[in-house]
Amino acid sequence: MEDCSKDAARGRLTEKAARAAVSSMYAIVNGSNLPSTSIRDHLRAWLERKAVEAKPATHTRYATVVEHFLRHLGDIADRDISYLDAKTIVGIRDKISKEKSPSTANHAIKVIRAALNQARRDGLVDQNEASKVTSYQVPG
């Protein structure tokens, strides 16, 4: 931790070093590793769970949303799931709305919200950032 403090003071603290220090402290206090996973890995693991919990057509719709979402995330998808924030999700919602439709964007947010609820239950995030994202008002 002292090394991290010195690196931070010099403006040289990397994410990797900060995570390693926090992970080490967490392991000392809790006797286990700090739970973590990438956004991509979590969403794909969630899809695997859904393969046995949902009907095949529902699972296919979920898979389409997840792959589209990951494509929009690009390299961010390989970051720790704790990096995913509401602002990023809103940006993706807006892109999907322009490419497809507002109702398709709403469905995507609903699916991502469900996946992030699982991440919260699994202790990977403290808060479901997708729950902060509002849906489009669709006429009908």
C-alpha positions in Angstrom: 0.0 0.0 0.0 2.9 2.3 0.8 4.3 1.7 -2.7 0.9 2.6 -4.2 0.8 5.8 -2.2 4.2 6.8 -3.4 3.3 6.0 -7.0 0.1 7.9 -6.7 1.9 11.0 -5.4 4.2 10.8 -8.4 1.3 10.4 -10.8 2.4 6.9 -11.7 -0.2 4.7 -10.1 -1.5 2.2 -12.6 -4.8 0.5 -12.4 -3.0 -2.9 -12.3 -0.9 -1.9 -9.3 -3.9 -0.4 -7.5 -6.0 -3.5 -8.0 -3.2 -5.7 -6.9 -2.8 -3.7 -3.6 -6.5 -3.7 -2.9 -6.8 -7.4 -3.8 -4.0 -8.2 -1.4 -5.6 -6.3 1.4 -8.9 -7.9 0.8 -7.3 -11.4 0.9 -5.6 -10.6 4.2 -8.9 -9.4 5.8 -11.3 -11.9 4.2 -9.1 -15.0 3.7 -10.2 -15.2 0.0 -9.5 -13.4 -3.2 -11.4 -10.3 -4.2 -14.2 -11.4 -6.6 -13.8 -10.0 -10.1 -14.6 -10.7 -13.7 -14.6 -8.9 -16.9 -17.8 -7.5 -18.3 -17.5 -9.9 -21.3 -16.9 -13.0 -19.1 -19.8 -12.1 -16.7 -22.3 -11.5 -19.5 -21.3 -14.8 -21.3 -21.4 -16.7 -18.0 -24.8 -15.2 -17.3 -25.9 -16.4 -20.8 -24.8 -19.9 -19.9 -26.9 -19.9 -16.8 -29.9 -18.7 -18.9 -29.4 -21.5 -21.3 -30.9 -23.9 -18.7 -33.3 -21.4 -17.1 -35.0 -19.9 -20.2 -36.8 -21.2 -23.2 -34.5 -21.5 -26.3 -36.1 -18.6 -28.1 -35.7 -16.4 -25.0 -32.1 -17.4 -24.7 -31.5 -16.6 -28.3 -32.9 -13.1 -27.8 -30.7 -12.7 -24.7 -27.6 -13.8 -26.6 -28.3 -11.4 -29.4 -28.6 -8.5 -27.0 -25.4 -9.5 -25.1 -23.3 -9.9 -28.3 -24.6 -6.5 -29.6 -23.9 -4.9 -26.2 -20.3 -6.3 -26.1 -19.7 -5.2 -29.7 -20.7 -1.6 -28.7 -18.4 -1.8 -25.7 -15.4 -2.7 -27.7 -12.3 -3.0 -25.6 -14.1 -1.9 -22.5 -15.8 -5.3 -22.4 -12.5 -6.8 -21.2 -12.3 -4.5 -18.2 -13.5 -5.5 -14.8 -17.2 -5.4 -14.5 -17.0 -2.7 -11.8 -16.0 -0.3 -14.6 -19.3 -0.5 -16.3 -21.3 2.7 -15.4 -24.7 4.1 -16.2 -23.2 6.7 -18.6 -21.7 4.0 -20.8 -25.0 2.0 -20.7 -27.0 5.1 -21.7 -24.6 5.6 -24.6 -25.2 2.1 -25.9 -28.9 2.4 -25.4 -28.9 5.6 -27.5 -26.9 3.9 -30.3 -29.2 0.9 -30.3 -32.2 3.2 -30.5 -30.8 5.0 -33.6 -29.7 1.7 -35.3 -32.8 -0.3 -34.5 -35.7 1.3 -32.5 -36.5 2.7 -29.1 -38.3 -0.5 -28.1 -35.3 -2.6 -29.1 -33.1 -0.4 -27.0 -35.5 -0.8 -24.1 -35.4 -4.6 -24.4 -31.6 -4.4 -24.5 -31.5 -2.4 -21.2 -33.9 -4.8 -19.6 -31.6 -7.8 -20.5 -28.5 -6.0 -19.3 -30.2 -5.0 -16.1 -31.1 -8.6 -15.4 -27.5 -9.7 -16.1 -26.1 -7.0 -13.8 -28.6 -8.0 -11.1 -26.9 -11.4 -11.2 -23.5 -9.7 -10.9 -24.8 -7.8 -7.8 -26.1 -11.0 -6.3 -22.7 -12.7 -7.0 -20.9 -9.9 -5.2 -19.1 -8.6 -8.3 -20.6 -5.2 -8.1 -22.2 -3.2 -5.3 -24.8 -1.6 -7.5 -26.6 -2.4 -10.7 -25.6 0.5 -13.0 -28.3 -0.5 -15.5 -31.0 0.1 -12.9 -30.1 3.8 -13.2 -30.9 3.8 -16.9 -34.4 4.8 -17.9 -36.3 3.4 -20.8 -37.5 5.3 -23.8 -41.2 6.2 -23.7 -42.6 4.3 -26.7 -45.9 5.4 -28.2 -48.5 2.7 -28.2 
